[in-house]
Amino acid sequence: MPVLRLPHLSAAAGKQHWGNLPGATLSLAIAEAASAAKRFTLLLTADSQSAERLEQELKFFAPTLPVLHFPDWETLPYDLFSPHQDIISQRIASLYRLPELEHGVLVVPITTALHRLAPTKFLLGSSLVLDVGQKLDVEAMRTRLEASGYRYVDTVYEHGEFTVRGALIDLFPMGSKLPFRIDLFDDEIETLRTFDPDTQRSIDKVESVRLLPAREFPLQKEEVTRFKARFRERFDVDFRRSPIFQDLSSGITPAGIEYYIPLFFEETSTLFEYLPQDTQVFSLPGIEQAAENFWNDVRNRYEERRVDPARPLLPPAELFLPVEDCFARLKNWPRVVASQQDVDAGAGRERFPAQSLPDLSIEAKATQPLAALSTFLDDFPGRVLFTAESAGRREVLLELLERLKLRPKTVDSWLDFVDGKDRLAITIAPLDEGLLLEQPALALIAESPLFGQRVMQRRRREKRTDGGNNDAVIKNLTELREGAPVVHIDHGVGRYLGLATLEVENQVAEFLMLAYAE
């Protein structure tokens, strides 16, 4: 059930301004507009952090709405590094789904929308479906996987990896949440199962698996040959000294190859070619300046790095869409600039009846730490939903509210709260900000404003730990000595006894051996 009264969105090209959408009211308005629309929605943000936050908030406010995120490579222009495989996986999965979606949202930082991409026919024509009972030639499959950018490894842990062990093929398809284990009987697929990449144990049976390419460019022999020919045509350099040219000639995918993508194709595409024709655009303030700043950075880095004869560069216009071209294309669709800031109502300008929540932070050293929250709840006539980061944080928040003799009802989602009648409720959601509406009288109080910055800092620490965990472990193993104390994330403090070789699911791997007092 919609909460906000949204203005009419014309199907014709043109720009509107929506203002006074403080806190999470901004994402609520976009979520309800996208849900009500009979077309697809493109949401452009000024930076990657805003895109990630809005993706989570949209999924909370509209759980049945398809919400995709097209992330940035997280590399600098003309970088010598390639994006992480998990990033490539999410990008490829989003691009593959876009043409088939008539309804939903794609969240993209404006700088990411400026990148030129592989043509749509490459990505959409490179998928492969494997079904139980299908005939499968192992060697042919291995060749196809390697040509699609998949890496052969001993043990499959990450997107874009595969291994072959007799009649078993393990692979982690791009866009998939879990890797798959293919069990062959002779030359036929007998079973398909997901498995846990950490324990390598099988989980559930499935009937089919869709394989997407592991790279945003082709690595078949013919395409590599064309790449090398175009490289020779474009650059007057000694190819024997070029790591890009020599690595590809040796069958190695060089780091930073993404900034040579145009040499793989006759022509490139942009994100706009992947979007459904019937699309509406929502954008946040500041995307124009962010795009200009990005292009200035691109030009500066190009001038700084173009002098290296061993690594010649393509000019910026071949890799990125000029800012004026990008915004010219946006003019072909209806567009709403949605802002948390206030705006004067008028033609094409809508001011929403929303307010910012007052300061409700808990004063730990005060005589009454919850005084601000208590006063707000006494004065506010409407219904209130509290949100917590996790089940554990929810219990902490419930204990605090118990001090005020408050017992919110636990609900599963925003929609359950809106459809319910309880004055106070609580749910789990990754929100940093809340909202306060006049009509209907509703308030959403996230735990972050209550506890200050501690919750957001903890979330950032957890994200960094998850994202860089493997590299940190490998580095720290070289510093460990047998008998040294270590902390296991689940089991606590133990003593390191060295590495042990174990066989799990017919696969040999090394594990850390820890000893505990009990």
Secondary structure, DSSP 4 states (H G I P E B T S, - for coil): ---S-PPP--SSSEEEEEE--TTTHHHHHHHHHHHH-SSEEEEEESSHHHHHHHHHHHHHH-TTS-EEE-----S-TT-SSPPPHHHHHHHHHHHHHGGG-SSEEEEEEHHHHTB-B--HHHHHTS-EEEETT-B--HHHHHHHHHHTT-EE-SS--STTEEEEETTEEEE--TT-SS-EEEEEETTEEEEEEEE-TTT--EEEEESEEEE--SSSS--SHHHHHHHHHHHHHH--S-GGG-HHHHHHHTT---TTGGGGGGGGSSS-B-HHHHS-SSEEEEE-TTHHHHHHHHHHHHHHHHHHHTT-TTS----HHHHB--HHHHHHHHTTSEEEEE-SS----BTTEEE--EEPPP-----TTSSSTTHHHHHHHHH--SEEEEEESSHHHHHHHHHHHHTTT--PEE-SSHHHHHHS--SEEEEE---S--EEETTTTEEEEEHHHHHTTHHHHHHHHHHHHHHTHHHHHHHHHTT--TT-EEEETTTEEEEEEEEEEEEETTEEEEEEEEE---
